Amino acid sequence: MLINLCKTFDVIISAGGTGFSPRDVTPEATQSVIEKKCGGLETALHIRSLQATPFAALSRLCAGIRGSTLIVNLPGNPKAVKECFEVLEKILPHAVELLNTEDVHNVTKHSHLITH
């Protein structure tokens, strides 16, 4: 289902399922479909959440890219979601723009670096 949603949407955001309990499997589901991790975004979201509570360290939130779709898993707590959106609202427009811009020069350059 997540793979099909990536064919339609620029951004997919989920809330919940990122904790330590056995039923919290959202990050694993996301990691099984993403092609690139977004470690910097994950760090930014964790930093903002940790400013509010040390319990944010128990979140396994996840962010990654499949094709031109950004996927972000947020904690399930409504207060934590609001805190994370304070970060996301500032960067999502630029992230979507980058994902939907084909820079032929950079693609060629990066492909060359990977193959050598």
VMD Tcl script that builds the backbone (N, CA, C; Angstrom):
set m [mol new atoms 348]
animate dup $m
set s [atomselect $m all]
$s set {name element resname resid chain x y z} {
  {N N MET 1 A 0.822 -1.192 0.000}
  {CA C MET 1 A 0.000 0.000 0.000}
  {C C MET 1 A 0.874 1.267 0.000}
  {N N LEU 2 A 1.906 1.286 0.834}
  {CA C LEU 2 A 2.775 2.458 0.909}
  {C C LEU 2 A 3.467 2.725 -0.424}
  {N N ILE 3 A 3.869 1.676 -1.097}
  {CA C ILE 3 A 4.517 1.832 -2.405}
  {C C ILE 3 A 3.556 2.486 -3.394}
  {N N ASN 4 A 2.302 2.073 -3.391}
  {CA C ASN 4 A 1.309 2.669 -4.295}
  {C C ASN 4 A 1.057 4.135 -3.958}
  {N N LEU 5 A 1.024 4.478 -2.674}
  {CA C LEU 5 A 0.825 5.875 -2.280}
  {C C LEU 5 A 1.969 6.753 -2.775}
  {N N CYS 6 A 3.167 6.189 -2.821}
  {CA C CYS 6 A 4.336 6.949 -3.291}
  {C C CYS 6 A 4.213 7.334 -4.760}
  {N N LYS 7 A 3.415 6.615 -5.508}
  {CA C LYS 7 A 3.218 6.928 -6.925}
  {C C LYS 7 A 2.294 8.125 -7.113}
  {N N THR 8 A 1.580 8.507 -6.036}
  {CA C THR 8 A 0.566 9.545 -6.129}
  {C C THR 8 A 0.918 10.820 -5.367}
  {N N PHE 9 A 1.608 10.686 -4.237}
  {CA C PHE 9 A 1.815 11.822 -3.343}
  {C C PHE 9 A 3.276 12.246 -3.271}
  {N N ASP 10 A 3.494 13.556 -3.052}
  {CA C ASP 10 A 4.841 14.092 -2.857}
  {C C ASP 10 A 5.356 13.813 -1.446}
  {N N VAL 11 A 4.438 13.834 -0.476}
  {CA C VAL 11 A 4.795 13.634 0.926}
  {C C VAL 11 A 3.776 12.706 1.570}
  {N N ILE 12 A 4.263 11.763 2.364}
  {CA C ILE 12 A 3.402 10.888 3.159}
  {C C ILE 12 A 3.860 11.021 4.603}
  {N N ILE 13 A 2.943 11.423 5.482}
  {CA C ILE 13 A 3.260 11.576 6.899}
  {C C ILE 13 A 2.339 10.665 7.691}
  {N N SER 14 A 2.927 9.856 8.551}
  {CA C SER 14 A 2.140 9.001 9.432}
  {C C SER 14 A 2.416 9.409 10.871}
  {N N ALA 15 A 1.489 9.088 11.752}
  {CA C ALA 15 A 1.662 9.371 13.177}
  {C C ALA 15 A 1.361 8.102 13.960}
  {N N GLY 16 A 2.284 7.753 14.832}
  {CA C GLY 16 A 2.093 6.593 15.691}
  {C C GLY 16 A 2.872 5.386 15.231}
  {N N GLY 17 A 3.017 4.451 16.154}
  {CA C GLY 17 A 3.703 3.206 15.846}
  {C C GLY 17 A 5.209 3.315 15.837}
  {N N THR 18 A 5.759 4.355 16.494}
  {CA C THR 18 A 7.209 4.569 16.473}
  {C C THR 18 A 7.869 4.325 17.827}
  {N N GLY 19 A 7.122 3.762 18.759}
  {CA C GLY 19 A 7.660 3.549 20.102}
  {C C GLY 19 A 8.386 2.225 20.249}
  {N N PHE 20 A 8.466 1.756 21.483}
  {CA C PHE 20 A 9.222 0.550 21.816}
  {C C PHE 20 A 8.365 -0.702 21.951}
  {N N SER 21 A 7.046 -0.558 21.938}
  {CA C SER 21 A 6.203 -1.736 22.170}
  {C C SER 21 A 6.224 -2.669 20.960}
  {N N PRO 22 A 5.877 -3.937 21.163}
  {CA C PRO 22 A 5.884 -4.900 20.053}
  {C C PRO 22 A 4.987 -4.494 18.879}
  {N N ARG 23 A 3.934 -3.737 19.153}
  {CA C ARG 23 A 3.016 -3.342 18.070}
  {C C ARG 23 A 3.519 -2.137 17.280}
  {N N ASP 24 A 4.578 -1.501 17.738}
  {CA C ASP 24 A 5.135 -0.327 17.064}
  {C C ASP 24 A 6.081 -0.767 15.949}
  {N N VAL 25 A 5.534 -0.862 14.739}
  {CA C VAL 25 A 6.309 -1.374 13.599}
  {C C VAL 25 A 6.329 -0.412 12.406}
  {N N THR 26 A 5.861 0.809 12.613}
  {CA C THR 26 A 5.806 1.766 11.508}
  {C C THR 26 A 7.182 2.035 10.890}
  {N N PRO 27 A 8.230 2.249 11.675}
  {CA C PRO 27 A 9.542 2.484 11.053}
  {C C PRO 27 A 10.026 1.305 10.212}
  {N N GLU 28 A 9.775 0.092 10.672}
  {CA C GLU 28 A 10.201 -1.080 9.905}
  {C C GLU 28 A 9.461 -1.160 8.574}
  {N N ALA 29 A 8.167 -0.847 8.591}
  {CA C ALA 29 A 7.391 -0.847 7.349}
  {C C ALA 29 A 7.932 0.211 6.390}
  {N N THR 30 A 8.248 1.371 6.914}
  {CA C THR 30 A 8.778 2.451 6.078}
  {C C THR 30 A 10.154 2.094 5.537}
  {N N GLN 31 A 11.016 1.574 6.387}
  {CA C GLN 31 A 12.370 1.225 5.954}
  {C C GLN 31 A 12.374 0.152 4.877}
  {N N SER 32 A 11.325 -0.653 4.838}
  {CA C SER 32 A 11.272 -1.705 3.817}
  {C C SER 32 A 10.968 -1.161 2.424}
  {N N VAL 33 A 10.483 0.092 2.333}
  {CA C VAL 33 A 10.139 0.653 1.022}
  {C C VAL 33 A 10.989 1.858 0.610}
  {N N ILE 34 A 11.657 2.499 1.562}
  {CA C ILE 34 A 12.432 3.686 1.178}
  {C C ILE 34 A 13.708 3.294 0.444}
  {N N GLU 35 A 14.156 4.220 -0.401}
  {CA C GLU 35 A 15.391 4.027 -1.166}
  {C C GLU 35 A 16.553 4.829 -0.575}
  {N N LYS 36 A 16.211 5.901 0.141}
  {CA C LYS 36 A 17.220 6.749 0.778}
  {C C LYS 36 A 16.710 7.159 2.153}
  {N N LYS 37 A 17.576 7.097 3.154}
  {CA C LYS 37 A 17.227 7.595 4.483}
  {C C LYS 37 A 17.464 9.096 4.543}
  {N N CYS 38 A 16.710 9.760 5.379}
  {CA C CYS 38 A 16.864 11.199 5.599}
  {C C CYS 38 A 17.297 11.426 7.045}
  {N N GLY 39 A 18.531 11.065 7.329}
  {CA C GLY 39 A 19.053 11.149 8.688}
  {C C GLY 39 A 19.031 12.547 9.269}
  {N N GLY 40 A 19.311 13.545 8.455}
  {CA C GLY 40 A 19.289 14.924 8.940}
  {C C GLY 40 A 17.902 15.354 9.374}
  {N N LEU 41 A 16.908 14.960 8.615}
  {CA C LEU 41 A 15.527 15.281 8.968}
  {C C LEU 41 A 15.131 14.562 10.255}
  {N N GLU 42 A 15.504 13.292 10.367}
  {CA C GLU 42 A 15.219 12.547 11.598}
  {C C GLU 42 A 15.858 13.247 12.800}
  {N N THR 43 A 17.099 13.678 12.636}
  {CA C THR 43 A 17.807 14.363 13.723}
  {C C THR 43 A 17.113 15.664 14.102}
  {N N ALA 44 A 16.719 16.450 13.108}
  {CA C ALA 44 A 16.032 17.720 13.377}
  {C C ALA 44 A 14.736 17.492 14.148}
  {N N LEU 45 A 13.986 16.464 13.762}
  {CA C LEU 45 A 12.731 16.158 14.451}
  {C C LEU 45 A 12.998 15.691 15.880}
  {N N HIS 46 A 14.011 14.865 16.058}
  {CA C HIS 46 A 14.361 14.416 17.411}
  {C C HIS 46 A 14.811 15.587 18.290}
  {N N ILE 47 A 15.638 16.457 17.748}
  {CA C ILE 47 A 16.122 17.600 18.533}
  {C C ILE 47 A 14.958 18.448 19.010}
  {N N ARG 48 A 14.040 18.753 18.090}
  {CA C ARG 48 A 12.882 19.578 18.487}
  {C C ARG 48 A 12.065 18.873 19.564}
  {N N SER 49 A 11.831 17.591 19.410}
  {CA C SER 49 A 11.043 16.841 20.391}
  {C C SER 49 A 11.763 16.757 21.735}
  {N N LEU 50 A 13.076 16.589 21.706}
  {CA C LEU 50 A 13.847 16.498 22.952}
  {C C LEU 50 A 13.856 17.817 23.719}
  {N N GLN 51 A 13.617 18.922 23.027}
  {CA C GLN 51 A 13.511 20.211 23.709}
  {C C GLN 51 A 12.282 20.248 24.611}
  {N N ALA 52 A 11.292 19.426 24.295}
  {CA C ALA 52 A 10.047 19.407 25.059}
  {C C ALA 52 A 10.048 18.345 26.157}
  {N N THR 53 A 10.681 17.190 25.885}
  {CA C THR 53 A 10.669 16.101 26.861}
  {C C THR 53 A 11.804 15.115 26.600}
  {N N PRO 54 A 12.409 14.612 27.660}
  {CA C PRO 54 A 13.447 13.599 27.456}
  {C C PRO 54 A 12.882 12.283 26.921}
  {N N PHE 55 A 11.587 12.077 27.081}
  {CA C PHE 55 A 10.961 10.852 26.583}
  {C C PHE 55 A 10.955 10.771 25.056}
  {N N ALA 56 A 11.235 11.887 24.394}
  {CA C ALA 56 A 11.333 11.875 22.931}
  {C C ALA 56 A 12.448 10.943 22.467}
  {N N ALA 57 A 13.387 10.664 23.351}
  {CA C ALA 57 A 14.471 9.734 23.010}
  {C C ALA 57 A 13.941 8.322 22.778}
  {N N LEU 58 A 12.726 8.057 23.214}
  {CA C LEU 58 A 12.120 6.740 23.029}
  {C C LEU 58 A 11.382 6.622 21.700}
  {N N SER 59 A 11.382 7.681 20.918}
  {CA C SER 59 A 10.738 7.641 19.603}
  {C C SER 59 A 11.706 7.093 18.565}
  {N N ARG 60 A 11.196 6.210 17.718}
  {CA C ARG 60 A 11.995 5.672 16.612}
  {C C ARG 60 A 11.499 6.266 15.296}
  {N N LEU 61 A 11.150 7.547 15.325}
  {CA C LEU 61 A 10.635 8.180 14.108}
  {C C LEU 61 A 11.597 7.951 12.960}
  {N N CYS 62 A 11.059 7.972 11.766}
  {CA C CYS 62 A 11.829 7.590 10.582}
  {C C CYS 62 A 11.469 8.535 9.440}
  {N N ALA 63 A 12.441 8.827 8.597}
  {CA C ALA 63 A 12.189 9.635 7.406}
  {C C ALA 63 A 13.037 9.092 6.265}
  {N N GLY 64 A 12.426 9.037 5.088}
  {CA C GLY 64 A 13.151 8.541 3.932}
  {C C GLY 64 A 12.467 8.922 2.635}
  {N N ILE 65 A 13.093 8.539 1.545}
  {CA C ILE 65 A 12.615 8.890 0.208}
  {C C ILE 65 A 12.435 7.625 -0.614}
  {N N ARG 66 A 11.325 7.566 -1.310}
  {CA C ARG 66 A 11.108 6.545 -2.334}
  {C C ARG 66 A 10.716 7.282 -3.604}
  {N N GLY 67 A 11.520 7.135 -4.645}
  {CA C GLY 67 A 11.252 7.880 -5.876}
  {C C GLY 67 A 11.343 9.364 -5.587}
  {N N SER 68 A 10.256 10.076 -5.821}
  {CA C SER 68 A 10.218 11.509 -5.524}
  {C C SER 68 A 9.270 11.809 -4.370}
  {N N THR 69 A 9.043 10.814 -3.509}
  {CA C THR 69 A 8.143 10.975 -2.371}
  {C C THR 69 A 8.919 10.942 -1.063}
  {N N LEU 70 A 8.669 11.927 -0.221}
  {CA C LEU 70 A 9.237 11.964 1.117}
  {C C LEU 70 A 8.259 11.284 2.068}
  {N N ILE 71 A 8.756 10.339 2.853}
  {CA C ILE 71 A 7.936 9.626 3.833}
  {C C ILE 71 A 8.474 9.959 5.215}
  {N N VAL 72 A 7.582 10.393 6.111}
  {CA C VAL 72 A 7.980 10.756 7.469}
  {C C VAL 72 A 7.052 10.067 8.458}
  {N N ASN 73 A 7.639 9.350 9.411}
  {CA C ASN 73 A 6.881 8.730 10.502}
  {C C ASN 73 A 7.060 9.586 11.745}
  {N N LEU 74 A 5.968 10.062 12.303}
  {CA C LEU 74 A 6.012 10.871 13.513}
  {C C LEU 74 A 5.493 10.064 14.700}
  {N N PRO 75 A 5.824 10.502 15.919}
  {CA C PRO 75 A 5.260 9.849 17.100}
  {C C PRO 75 A 3.740 9.996 17.114}
  {N N GLY 76 A 3.077 9.199 17.922}
  {CA C GLY 76 A 1.616 9.231 17.968}
  {C C GLY 76 A 1.033 10.278 18.894}
  {N N ASN 77 A 1.808 10.790 19.815}
  {CA C ASN 77 A 1.319 11.779 20.760}
  {C C ASN 77 A 1.011 13.089 20.031}
  {N N PRO 78 A -0.214 13.617 20.171}
  {CA C PRO 78 A -0.581 14.847 19.448}
  {C C PRO 78 A 0.359 16.024 19.727}
  {N N LYS 79 A 0.830 16.167 20.970}
  {CA C LYS 79 A 1.764 17.249 21.299}
  {C C LYS 79 A 3.083 17.058 20.545}
  {N N ALA 80 A 3.551 15.831 20.471}
  {CA C ALA 80 A 4.799 15.541 19.750}
  {C C ALA 80 A 4.641 15.792 18.254}
  {N N VAL 81 A 3.483 15.454 17.714}
  {CA C VAL 81 A 3.220 15.705 16.292}
  {C C VAL 81 A 3.280 17.204 16.015}
  {N N LYS 82 A 2.670 17.990 16.891}
  {CA C LYS 82 A 2.686 19.449 16.720}
  {C C LYS 82 A 4.119 19.981 16.743}
  {N N GLU 83 A 4.928 19.472 17.669}
  {CA C GLU 83 A 6.327 19.903 17.756}
  {C C GLU 83 A 7.090 19.556 16.477}
  {N N CYS 84 A 6.858 18.365 15.968}
  {CA C CYS 84 A 7.535 17.954 14.735}
  {C C CYS 84 A 7.090 18.796 13.544}
  {N N PHE 85 A 5.816 19.172 13.522}
  {CA C PHE 85 A 5.330 19.997 12.415}
  {C C PHE 85 A 5.960 21.385 12.426}
  {N N GLU 86 A 6.414 21.843 13.591}
  {CA C GLU 86 A 7.121 23.126 13.643}
  {C C GLU 86 A 8.392 23.062 12.791}
  {N N VAL 87 A 8.999 21.898 12.729}
  {CA C VAL 87 A 10.181 21.693 11.884}
  {C C VAL 87 A 9.758 21.470 10.438}
  {N N LEU 88 A 8.800 20.578 10.248}
  {CA C LEU 88 A 8.401 20.183 8.894}
  {C C LEU 88 A 7.850 21.340 8.069}
  {N N GLU 89 A 7.052 22.207 8.693}
  {CA C GLU 89 A 6.426 23.280 7.919}
  {C C GLU 89 A 7.456 24.217 7.303}
  {N N LYS 90 A 8.628 24.290 7.908}
  {CA C LYS 90 A 9.674 25.169 7.385}
  {C C LYS 90 A 10.435 24.540 6.222}
  {N N ILE 91 A 10.554 23.223 6.219}
  {CA C ILE 91 A 11.420 22.589 5.223}
  {C C ILE 91 A 10.697 21.786 4.151}
  {N N LEU 92 A 9.441 21.417 4.385}
  {CA C LEU 92 A 8.739 20.585 3.396}
  {C C LEU 92 A 8.660 21.206 2.010}
  {N N PRO 93 A 8.319 22.490 1.879}
  {CA C PRO 93 A 8.241 23.040 0.516}
  {C C PRO 93 A 9.552 22.890 -0.260}
  {N N HIS 94 A 10.662 23.159 0.393}
  {CA C HIS 94 A 11.957 23.050 -0.292}
  {C C HIS 94 A 12.297 21.587 -0.572}
  {N N ALA 95 A 11.993 20.712 0.368}
  {CA C ALA 95 A 12.259 19.281 0.159}
  {C C ALA 95 A 11.486 18.753 -1.045}
  {N N VAL 96 A 10.215 19.111 -1.137}
  {CA C VAL 96 A 9.389 18.666 -2.266}
  {C C VAL 96 A 9.927 19.235 -3.569}
  {N N GLU 97 A 10.330 20.497 -3.542}
  {CA C GLU 97 A 10.903 21.116 -4.742}
  {C C GLU 97 A 12.157 20.358 -5.192}
  {N N LEU 98 A 13.018 20.035 -4.260}
  {CA C LEU 98 A 14.241 19.300 -4.599}
  {C C LEU 98 A 13.933 17.923 -5.173}
  {N N LEU 99 A 12.954 17.251 -4.592}
  {CA C LEU 99 A 12.603 15.908 -5.053}
  {C C LEU 99 A 11.961 15.915 -6.436}
  {N N ASN 100 A 11.375 17.038 -6.802}
  {CA C ASN 100 A 10.690 17.114 -8.091}
  {C C ASN 100 A 11.473 17.887 -9.141}
  {N N THR 101 A 12.722 18.226 -8.854}
  {CA C THR 101 A 13.573 18.940 -9.795}
  {C C THR 101 A 14.621 17.983 -10.325}
  {N N GLU 102 A 14.648 17.822 -11.615}
  {CA C GLU 102 A 15.637 16.952 -12.259}
  {C C GLU 102 A 16.817 17.809 -12.679}
  {N N ASP 103 A 17.909 17.694 -11.973}
  {CA C ASP 103 A 19.134 18.413 -12.310}
  {C C ASP 103 A 20.055 17.439 -13.035}
  {N N VAL 104 A 20.032 17.486 -14.353}
  {CA C VAL 104 A 20.775 16.528 -15.172}
  {C C VAL 104 A 22.262 16.567 -14.850}
  {N N HIS 105 A 22.807 17.758 -14.632}
  {CA C HIS 105 A 24.241 17.872 -14.330}
  {C C HIS 105 A 24.589 17.101 -13.056}
  {N N ASN 106 A 23.802 17.305 -11.996}
  {CA C ASN 106 A 24.088 16.620 -10.737}
  {C C ASN 106 A 23.856 15.125 -10.834}
  {N N VAL 107 A 22.833 14.700 -11.553}
  {CA C VAL 107 A 22.576 13.273 -11.715}
  {C C VAL 107 A 23.756 12.616 -12.402}
  {N N THR 108 A 24.256 13.232 -13.470}
  {CA C THR 108 A 25.406 12.688 -14.195}
  {C C THR 108 A 26.641 12.682 -13.301}
  {N N LYS 109 A 26.876 13.766 -12.612}
  {CA C LYS 109 A 28.041 13.880 -11.733}
  {C C LYS 109 A 27.994 12.823 -10.632}
  {N N HIS 110 A 26.850 12.683 -9.977}
  {CA C HIS 110 A 26.726 11.725 -8.888}
  {C C HIS 110 A 26.803 10.292 -9.394}
  {N N SER 111 A 26.247 10.022 -10.554}
  {CA C SER 111 A 26.341 8.682 -11.134}
  {C C SER 111 A 27.794 8.329 -11.395}
  {N N HIS 112 A 28.558 9.293 -11.876}
  {CA C HIS 112 A 29.984 9.075 -12.138}
  {C C HIS 112 A 30.723 8.749 -10.837}
  {N N LEU 113 A 30.394 9.452 -9.774}
  {CA C LEU 113 A 31.061 9.217 -8.492}
  {C C LEU 113 A 30.749 7.835 -7.938}
  {N N ILE 114 A 29.527 7.384 -8.119}
  {CA C ILE 114 A 29.110 6.086 -7.592}
  {C C ILE 114 A 29.770 4.945 -8.343}
  {N N THR 115 A 29.945 5.096 -9.647}
  {CA C THR 115 A 30.474 3.993 -10.456}
  {C C THR 115 A 31.992 3.911 -10.436}
  {N N HIS 116 A 32.661 4.885 -9.855}
  {CA C HIS 116 A 34.133 4.860 -9.857}
  {C C HIS 116 A 34.696 4.776 -8.468}
}
mol reanalyze $m
mol bondsrecalc $m
mol representation Tube
mol addrep $m
